[in-house]
Amino acid sequence: MSSDEDDPVSPGSDIEGWRRVIAQDALSSLRIEDIVAGLQDIGPNADRRVVNALMMHIADKLTRFLRRRVGYNHPNNGQDIIDRAHAEIIAAVLQPKSADGKGLRESFYGRAKFRLADAFQKELKHARQEASTDAGILDEAPPDDFGPDDGDLNEAVFVEELLSHLPDWRMALALRLDIDGCPIESKKGTHSIAGALGVSSKTAGELLAEAKRLVRLRIGERA
Amino acid sequence: MNNQTTDARRDEVLFAFHQQCERPTAEQIIRWTSRYPEFADDIREHAAIQRDWNAMEEGPVLEPSAELLARGRSRALNAIHNAQAAAQAETPPADESSFNVLMAASGATVPQLARDVDIERSVIADVTAGLVRPPLGQRLRQALAQALQTTAAAVDSAHRLACASPRLGHAKASRAPTVVTRSYEETIRASTMPPERQAYWLDED
C-alpha cells in the first residue's frame, strides 16, 4: 500500500480505535501487518470482541491466500496442506516473541508463503517415503483424473496441469528452467539446470528428457 | 549448533530466499545453494515450489469453501484460547492486580479512595471503570499509589487491565450499550472541580 495521505491509519494499541474500525466494518482498509501488530500489542486478554474480530479477519484472509496457492491436485484436494500451514501461522499471530510472530507483522504474506512452502516440502518428503524412488516410478502410468475437461483452459493453465502431475519435483523445475532457456550443462560450470538441481549433467539430462516424455504422453492422451 | 539453532537459521535463510527470489532462476538457485550449502536441498525444493506458484498465478483464482473458512476460524479461536492461557501462566500475580484487587487489599472503596486522594469521585469511578485512556496524570498516579499502598507501576498495570475490559454504559431502548472513553485531560476538565483543582491535577499550577 502506498503512503498516500488518504491511507487509513492503524489504531496501533488503542483499543477504542479498534472498536471504531470494527464498528465501521473498515478492517479491510488496513494493512494486514498493522492488524497483526495491533493484535500483538493489545494482547489476547484485551476486549474479547476486539480480539475475536481481528483474529477472524486474519484467519479468513489467510485461508483465501493459502487456497489460491494450493491446487486440487494434492491429497484431499490440498486441504490437509492448507490446514497444516494455517494452524502454524494463525498460532504465531498471537506469539509476538516468536520468529514467525515477528515476521508476520513485518511481511504477513511473505511469511505465510514461506510457511506454506514448508508445508509443501513436508508433503513432498512424505510422498517420497511412500512412493518408490527408483526409476520405476518414471514408467508409472499417469493418474486417470488428469486435467479438467472444460476445454477452455488457456495455455498456461494447461502447461501447469501437465507439470503438476510429474512424479518428481526436480523434473518440473528442470522443465521450467529449460523453458527459461537455461542449458543443461554450462561450459563455464554455472547457470545450468544441472547446477541448479545439484546433480550431474547426465542426471539433469535424464530428468529433463523424462519430464518432456511424460508431458508429451499427457498431451497425446488429451488430443 | 544445536537443532533449534539450526532450524532457526534454516528458517531465516529460506524466508530471505523467498523474499529476494520471487521467481527463482537457475543463477539465483546456484548462488543461494553455494552461499548456504548446508541448506542446499531445502533451497532447491523451495525454489521448485515457488516456480509452481508463479505458474499458478496465471491460472484461475481458487476460492475456499465455507467449510475450509470455518475450520480456519475455529483454529483462530483455539489460538486465542491458547495465547490467553500462556499469558496467564507468564504474568506474575503482582502485575495482574486489578483496581478491585488493589482496593480490596487496602480496604478502600471508590468514594473512600476519592476522599483519600482528594479528587472528585467521578474521576476515580471513570479511571477504575476503564473509561479514561492512558496515560494518567503523574500526580494522580502517585496519589493513587500512595492511597492504595502500592507502586505507580502497579497502578499503571491495574489501569491497563481496566481499559482492556471497560465497563459498558447503560443500555438505551434505541441502541446497544456503548463504551465512551476520554483522555485524562478531558476527564479532569469535564469534572465539576474548581479550576484551581483541575489545574493541580493537570500539572498546570
Interface residues (C-beta under 8 A of the other chain):
Chain A: D14 I15 E16 R19 I42 G43 P44 N45 A46 D47 V51 N52 M55 M56 I58 A59 D60 L62 T63 R64 L66 R67 R68 R69 V70 G71 Y72 Q79 I82 D83 H86 A87 I90 A91 V93 L94 Q95 A99 G103 S107 G110 R111 K113 F114 A117 D118 F120 Q121 L124 N154 A156 V157 V159 E160 L163 S164 W169 R170 A172 L173 R176 L177 D180 C182 T190 H191 S192 I193 G195 A196 L197 G198
Chain B: A8 D11 E12 L14 F15 H18 Q19 T25 A26 E27 I29 I30 T33 A40 D41 D42 R44 E45 H46 A47 A48 I49 Q50 R51 D52 W53 A55 M56 E58 G59 P60 V61 L62 E63 P64 L68 L69 R71 G72 R73 R75 A76 L77 A79 I80 N82 A83 Q84 A87 Q88 R133 C163 A164 S165 P166 V179 T181
